[in-house]
């Protein structure tokens, strides 16, 4: 294939445009914040499971405290009833029985109150643990929301760059011969489409051409389209090629 020096030189602009397209597309699909957002989602799931466990402990303590307080209310009611009966009875035997039951109720209430204090302390610790876990989840959510917003901005900016690079690429390709672009595209689909031959080094694969390969390139006319013997990309030659 033959092409003018100017058209071959423009292949480097086309290659640069392709690089810009690939970079913008990669940035659009892989925002820098994505990995951390994924980590935060996993952290939040772990923290949420722990919160569920702590809420269970808190609710168990609340239920136990409510049961004790209900038992205390029952004991108070029975004590009040027995005191009323004791005040009203004239029977020594009945009075002794009531006094014995009242004494038992007093001990029962004391035991219940001791248990109530213990459960209240446990409930206080459980509520503090729940608040601590909720604060941790809120912190994770806050960071996640911030990073998600940054990621959206990154994607939007990359999308704008991708659209601009795609337009530039189309404009460059439209200015070149169709057969030259076709050859470039075919090569670019497998690797580098074109590379600057600079100081005997291929700009596509960065390999230094051997003396034999350089002689082949030297023998080619300026309008001949030559390719790298190592990577196959189109070699764009100029005064810096070292030929």
DRENPADO-562186 format. One line per 3 residues: number of its first residue (from 1); their letters; for each residue y, z, x of N, C-alpha, C. Coordinates in steps of 0.2 Angstrom, whole numbers, plus 5000, padded with zeros to 4 digits. Example, Ala and Ser with C-alpha at 12.3 -4.5 7.8 and 13.67 -1.06 7.14 Angstrom:
<rs>
1) AS) 4972/5039/5066/4978/5039/5062/4984/5039/5066; 4989/5035/5064/4995/5036/5068/5000/5039/5064
</rs>
This chain:
<rs>
1) XXX) 4994/5000/5004/5000/5000/5000/5006/5000/5004; 5011/4997/5002/5018/4996/5006/5023/4999/5001; 5028/5002/5004/5034/5005/5001/5039/5006/5006
4) XXX) 5046/5005/5004/5051/5006/5008/5052/5013/5011; 5055/5013/5017/5056/5020/5020/5059/5025/5016; 5064/5022/5012/5068/5027/5007/5064/5029/5002
7) XXX) 5059/5025/4999/5055/5028/4994/5050/5032/4997; 5047/5031/5003/5043/5036/5006/5046/5042/5007; 5052/5042/5010/5056/5048/5011/5057/5052/5005
10) XXX) 5058/5049/4999/5059/5052/4993/5053/5056/4990; 5047/5054/4993/5041/5058/4991/5041/5065/4994; 5045/5066/4999/5046/5073/5001/5050/5077/4996
13) XXX) 5054/5074/4993/5058/5077/4987/5054/5078/4981; 5049/5073/4980/5044/5074/4975/5040/5080/4976; 5037/5081/4982/5033/5086/4984/5037/5093/4983
16) XXX) 5043/5093/4985/5047/5099/4985/5048/5101/4977; 5049/5096/4973/5049/5097/4966/5043/5100/4963; 5037/5097/4965/5031/5100/4963/5030/5107/4965
19) XXX) 5032/5109/4971/5032/5116/4974/5036/5120/4969; 5042/5118/4967/5046/5122/4963/5043/5123/4956; 5040/5118/4954/5036/5118/4947/5031/5123/4947
22) XXX) 5027/5123/4953/5021/5127/4953/5023/5135/4954; 5028/5136/4958/5031/5142/4959/5034/5145/4953; 5038/5141/4949/5041/5144/4943/5035/5145/4938
25) XXX) 5030/5141/4937/5025/5142/4932/5021/5148/4934; 5020/5149/4941/5016/5155/4943/5020/5161/4941; 5027/5161/4942/5031/5167/4941/5031/5168/4933
28) XXX) 5031/5163/4929/5031/5163/4922/5025/5166/4919; 5019/5164/4922/5013/5167/4920/5011/5174/4923; 5014/5175/4929/5012/5181/4932/5018/5185/4934
31) XXX) 5022/5188/4930/5028/5192/4931/5026/5198/4936; 5030/5199/4940/5029/5205/4945/5027/5211/4942; 5030/5212/4936/5029/5219/4932/5022/5219/4929
34) XXX) 5018/5214/4928/5012/5213/4924/5007/5218/4927; 5006/5219/4933/5001/5223/4936/5002/5230/4934; 5008/5232/4935/5010/5239/4934/5010/5241/4926
37) XXX) 5012/5236/4922/5011/5237/4915/5004/5238/4913; 4999/5234/4916/4992/5235/4915/4990/5242/4917; 4992/5244/4922/4990/5251/4925/4993/5256/4920
40) XXX) 4999/5255/4917/5002/5260/4913/4998/5260/4906; 4996/5254/4904/4992/5254/4898/4985/5258/4899; 4982/5258/4904/4976/5262/4906/4978/5269/4906
43) XXX) 4983/5271/4910/4985/5278/4910/4987/5281/4903; 4990/5277/4899/4992/5279/4892/4985/5281/4888; 4980/5276/4889/4974/5277/4886/4971/5284/4888
46) XXX) 4971/5285/4894/4968/5291/4897/4972/5297/4895; 4979/5297/4895/4983/5302/4893/4982/5304/4885; 4981/5298/4882/4981/5299/4874/4974/5303/4873
49) XXX) 4969/5301/4876/4962/5304/4875/4963/5312/4877; 4967/5313/4882/4968/5320/4884/4972/5324/4879; 4977/5320/4876/4981/5323/4871/4977/5325/4865
52) XXX) 4972/5321/4863/4968/5322/4858/4964/5328/4859; 4961/5329/4865/4958/5335/4866/4962/5341/4866; 4968/5341/4868/4972/5347/4868/4975/5348/4861
55) XXX) 4976/5343/4857/4977/5344/4850/4972/5348/4847; 4966/5346/4848/4960/5349/4845/4960/5356/4847; 4961/5358/4853/4961/5365/4855/4967/5369/4852
58) XXX) 4972/5366/4851/4978/5369/4847/4976/5370/4840; 4973/5365/4837/4972/5366/4830/4966/5371/4829; 4962/5371/4833/4956/5376/4833/4959/5383/4833
61) XXX) 4964/5384/4838/4967/5391/4839/4971/5392/4832; 4975/5387/4829/4979/5388/4823/4974/5390/4818; 4968/5387/4817/4964/5389/4812/4961/5396/4813
64) XXX) 4959/5397/4819/4957/5404/4820/4962/5409/4819; 4968/5408/4820/4974/5413/4819/4975/5414/4812; 4974/5408/4808/4975/5408/4801/4969/5413/4798
67) XXX) 4963/5412/4800/4957/5416/4798/4958/5423/4799; 4961/5425/4805/4962/5432/4807/4967/5435/4802; 4973/5431/4801/4978/5433/4797/4976/5434/4790
70) XXX) 4972/5430/4788/4969/5431/4781/4965/5437/4780; 4961/5438/4786/4956/5444/4786/4961/5451/4786; 4966/5450/4790/4971/5456/4790/4974/5457/4783
73) XXX) 4976/5452/4779/4978/5453/4773/4973/5456/4768; 4967/5454/4769/4962/5457/4765/4961/5464/4766; 4961/5466/4773/4960/5473/4775/4966/5477/4772
76) XXX) 4972/5474/4773/4978/5478/4770/4978/5479/4762; 4975/5474/4759/4975/5475/4752/4969/5480/4750; 4964/5480/4753/4959/5485/4752/4961/5492/4754
79) XXX) 4965/5492/4759/4968/5499/4762/4972/5502/4756; 4977/5497/4754/4982/5499/4749/4978/5502/4743; 4973/5498/4741/4969/5500/4735/4966/5506/4736
82) XXX) 4962/5507/4741/4959/5514/4743/4964/5520/4743; 4970/5519/4746/4975/5524/4746/4977/5526/4739; 4978/5521/4735/4980/5522/4728/4974/5526/4724
85) XXX) 4968/5524/4725/4962/5527/4722/4962/5535/4725; 4963/5535/4731/4963/5542/4735/4968/5547/4731; 4974/5544/4730/4979/5548/4727/4978/5550/4720
88) XXX) 4974/5546/4717/4972/5547/4710/4966/5551/4709; 4962/5552/4713/4955/5555/4712/4956/5563/4713; 4952/5566/4709/4951/5573/4710/4944/5575/4712
91) XXX) 4940/5570/4714/4933/5572/4716/4933/5572/4724; 4931/5578/4726/4931/5579/4733/4926/5573/4737; 4920/5572/4733/4916/5567/4736/4919/5560/4736
94) XXX) 4922/5559/4731/4925/5552/4730/4931/5551/4736; 4934/5557/4737/4940/5557/4741/4937/5556/4748; 4931/5560/4750/4928/5559/4757/4926/5552/4758
97) XXX) 4923/5549/4753/4921/5542/4753/4927/5537/4755; 4932/5538/4751/4938/5534/4752/4941/5535/4759; 4941/5541/4761/4944/5542/4767/4940/5539/4773
100) XXX) 4934/5539/4772/4929/5536/4777/4930/5528/4777; 4931/5526/4771/4932/5518/4771/4939/5516/4773; 4944/5521/4772/4951/5519/4775/4951/5519/4782
103) XXX) 4947/5524/4785/4947/5525/4792/4943/5519/4795; 4938/5516/4792/4935/5510/4794/4939/5504/4794; 4943/5504/4788/4948/5498/4788/4953/5498/4793
106) XXX) 4955/5504/4795/4961/5505/4800/4958/5502/4807; 4951/5504/4808/4948/5502/4814/4948/5494/4814; 4945/5492/4808/4945/5484/4807/4951/5481/4808
109) XXX) 4957/5484/4806/4963/5480/4806/4965/5480/4814; 4964/5486/4817/4966/5486/4824/4962/5481/4828; 4956/5480/4827/4952/5475/4830/4954/5468/4829
112) XXX) 4956/5467/4822/4959/5460/4820/4965/5459/4824; 4970/5464/4824/4976/5463/4827/4976/5462/4835; 4971/5465/4838/4969/5463/4845/4967/5456/4846
115) XXX) 4963/5454/4841/4961/5447/4842/4966/5442/4840; 4970/5444/4835/4976/5440/4834/4981/5439/4840; 4982/5444/4843/4986/5444/4849/4983/5439/4854
118) XXX) 4977/5440/4855/4973/5435/4860/4974/5428/4858; 4973/5427/4851/4973/5420/4849/4980/5417/4849; 4985/5421/4848/4992/5419/4848/4994/5417/4855
121) XXX) 4991/5421/4860/4993/5419/4867/4989/5412/4869; 4983/5411/4866/4979/5405/4867/4983/5399/4864; 4985/5401/4858/4989/5396/4854/4995/5394/4858
124) XXX) 4999/5399/4860/5005/5397/4864/5004/5393/4870; 4998/5394/4874/4996/5390/4879/4994/5383/4877; 4991/5383/4872/4989/5376/4869/4994/5372/4867
127) XXX) 4999/5375/4864/5005/5371/4862/5009/5369/4868; 5010/5373/4873/5013/5371/4879/5009/5365/4882; 5003/5365/4882/4999/5360/4885/5000/5353/4881
130) XXX) 5000/5354/4875/5001/5348/4870/5008/5345/4872; 5013/5349/4872/5020/5347/4874/5020/5344/4881; 5017/5347/4886/5016/5344/4892/5013/5337/4892
133) XXX) 5008/5336/4888/5004/5329/4888/5009/5324/4884; 5012/5327/4879/5016/5322/4875/5022/5320/4879; 5025/5324/4884/5030/5322/4888/5028/5317/4893
136) XXX) 5022/5318/4896/5019/5313/4900/5018/5306/4897; 5015/5306/4891/5014/5300/4887/5021/5297/4886; 5026/5301/4884/5033/5298/4883/5036/5295/4890
139) XXX) 5034/5298/4895/5037/5295/4902/5033/5288/4903; 5027/5288/4902/5023/5282/4903/5026/5277/4898; 5027/5278/4892/5029/5274/4887/5036/5271/4889
142) XXX) 5040/5275/4892/5047/5274/4894/5047/5269/4900; 5043/5270/4904/5042/5265/4910/5039/5259/4908; 5034/5259/4903/5031/5253/4901/5036/5249/4897
145) XXX) 5040/5252/4893/5045/5248/4889/5050/5245/4894; 5052/5249/4899/5057/5246/4904/5054/5240/4908; 5048/5241/4910/5045/5235/4914/5043/5229/4909
148) XXX) 5041/5231/4903/5040/5225/4898/5046/5221/4897; 5052/5225/4897/5058/5221/4896/5060/5217/4902; 5059/5220/4908/5060/5216/4914/5056/5210/4915
151) XXX) 5049/5211/4913/5045/5206/4913/5047/5200/4908; 5049/5202/4902/5052/5196/4898/5057/5193/4901; 5062/5196/4904/5068/5193/4907/5065/5189/4913
154) XXX) 5060/5191/4917/5058/5187/4922/5054/5181/4920; 5051/5181/4914/5047/5176/4911/5052/5171/4909; 5058/5173/4906/5063/5169/4903/5066/5165/4909
157) XXX) 5068/5169/4914/5071/5165/4920/5067/5160/4923; 5060/5162/4924/5055/5157/4927/5054/5151/4922; 5055/5152/4916/5054/5147/4911/5060/5142/4912
160) XXX) 5066/5145/4913/5072/5140/4914/5071/5136/4920; 5069/5140/4925/5068/5136/4932/5062/5131/4931; 5057/5133/4928/5051/5128/4927/5054/5122/4923
163) XXX) 5058/5123/4918/5060/5117/4914/5065/5113/4918; 5069/5116/4922/5074/5112/4927/5070/5108/4932; 5065/5112/4935/5061/5108/4940/5057/5103/4937
166) XXX) 5054/5104/4931/5051/5098/4928/5055/5092/4927; 5061/5093/4925/5066/5088/4924/5067/5084/4930; 5069/5088/4935/5070/5085/4942/5064/5081/4944
169) XXX) 5058/5084/4944/5052/5080/4946/5052/5074/4942; 5053/5074/4936/5052/5068/4932/5057/5063/4934; 5064/5065/4935/5069/5060/4937/5067/5057/4944
172) XXX) 5064/5061/4949/5063/5058/4955/5057/5053/4955; 5052/5055/4951/5046/5051/4950/5048/5044/4946; 5053/5044/4942/5055/5038/4938/5059/5034/4943
175) XXX) 5062/5036/4948/5066/5032/4953/5061/5029/4958; 5055/5030/4958/5050/5028/4963/5046/5022/4960; 5043/5018/4964/5038/5013/4962/5032/5017/4958
178) XXX) 5030/5014/4953/5024/5017/4949/5018/5018/4953; 5016/5013/4957/5010/5013/4961/5011/5018/4966; 5017/5019/4969/5017/5024/4975/5017/5031/4972
181) XXX) 5020/5032/4966/5019/5039/4962/5012/5040/4960; 5008/5034/4958/5002/5035/4956/4997/5037/4962; 4998/5034/4968/4995/5036/4974/4996/5044/4975
184) XXX) 5002/5045/4975/5005/5052/4977/5001/5057/4972; 5002/5056/4966/4999/5060/4961/4991/5061/4962; 4988/5056/4963/4981/5056/4964/4979/5061/4970
187) XXX) 4983/5060/4975/4982/5064/4981/4984/5072/4980; 4989/5072/4976/4992/5079/4975/4987/5083/4970; 4983/5079/4966/4978/5083/4962/4973/5086/4966
190) XXX) 4972/5084/4972/4967/5087/4976/4970/5092/4982; 4976/5091/4983/4979/5095/4988/4987/5093/4989; 4989/5091/4995/4996/5089/4996/4996/5082/4995
193) XXX) 5001/5080/4991/5002/5073/4990/5006/5069/4995; 5010/5073/4999/5014/5070/5004/5016/5075/5009; 5017/5073/5015/5019/5078/5020/5023/5075/5026
196) XXX) 5028/5078/5028/5033/5076/5033/5029/5076/5040; 5028/5070/5043/5025/5070/5050/5031/5072/5055; 5030/5078/5058/5036/5080/5062/5033/5083/5068
199) XXX) 5035/5080/5074/5033/5082/5080/5025/5082/5081; 5023/5076/5078/5016/5074/5078/5011/5079/5074; 5015/5083/5070/5011/5088/5065/5012/5086/5058
202) XXX) 5006/5086/5054/5007/5084/5047/5010/5090/5043; 5015/5088/5039/5018/5094/5035/5014/5096/5029; 5008/5092/5028/5004/5094/5022/4999/5100/5025
205) XXX) 4995/5098/5030/4990/5103/5032/4992/5106/5039; 4997/5104/5042/5000/5108/5048/4995/5107/5054; 4991/5101/5054/4987/5100/5059/4991/5095/5064
208) XXX) 4990/5095/5070/4993/5091/5075/4988/5085/5076; 4991/5079/5075/4987/5073/5075/4984/5071/5082; 4978/5069/5083/4975/5067/5089/4979/5061/5092
211) XXX) 4978/5060/5098/4981/5054/5101/4979/5047/5098; 4972/5047/5096/4969/5041/5093/4973/5040/5086; 4973/5046/5082/4976/5045/5076/4983/5043/5076
214) XXX) 4987/5046/5081/4994/5044/5082/4995/5037/5084; 4990/5034/5087/4990/5027/5089/4990/5023/5083; 4986/5025/5078/4985/5021/5072/4991/5021/5068
217) XXX) 4994/5027/5068/5001/5028/5064/5006/5024/5067; 5006/5024/5074/5011/5020/5078/5011/5013/5076; 5005/5010/5075/5003/5003/5074/5005/5001/5067
220) XXX) 5006/5006/5063/5008/5004/5056/5015/5002/5055; 5016/4997/5051/5023/4995/5050/5027/5000/5046; 5033/5000/5046/5038/5005/5043/5036/5005/5036
223) XXX) 5035/5000/5032/5034/5000/5025/5027/5001/5023; 5022/5002/5028/5015/5004/5027/5015/5011/5025; 5011/5012/5020/5010/5019/5017/5004/5022/5021
226) XXX) 5005/5027/5026/4999/5029/5029/4997/5036/5027; 4991/5038/5028/4989/5045/5026/4987/5049/5032; 4987/5056/5031/4984/5060/5036/4977/5060/5037
229) XXX) 4974/5059/5043/4967/5059/5044/4963/5065/5042; 4967/5071/5042/4964/5077/5041/4964/5079/5034; 4970/5079/5030/4970/5081/5023/4971/5075/5018
232) XXX) 4973/5069/5021/4973/5064/5016/4980/5063/5013; 4985/5067/5014/4991/5066/5011/4995/5061/5014; 5000/5058/5010/5004/5053/5013/5009/5055/5018
235) XXX) 5009/5052/5024/5013/5054/5030/5019/5051/5030; 5025/5055/5029/5031/5052/5029/5034/5052/5036; 5035/5046/5039/5038/5046/5046/5045/5045/5046
238) XXX) 5048/5048/5051/5055/5046/5053/5056/5048/5060; 5062/5048/5063/5064/5049/5070/5061/5056/5073; 5059/5060/5068/5057/5067/5071/5049/5067/5071
241) XXX) 5046/5061/5070/5039/5061/5070/5035/5062/5076; 5039/5060/5082/5036/5060/5088/5031/5054/5090; 5033/5049/5087/5028/5043/5088/5031/5039/5094
</rs>
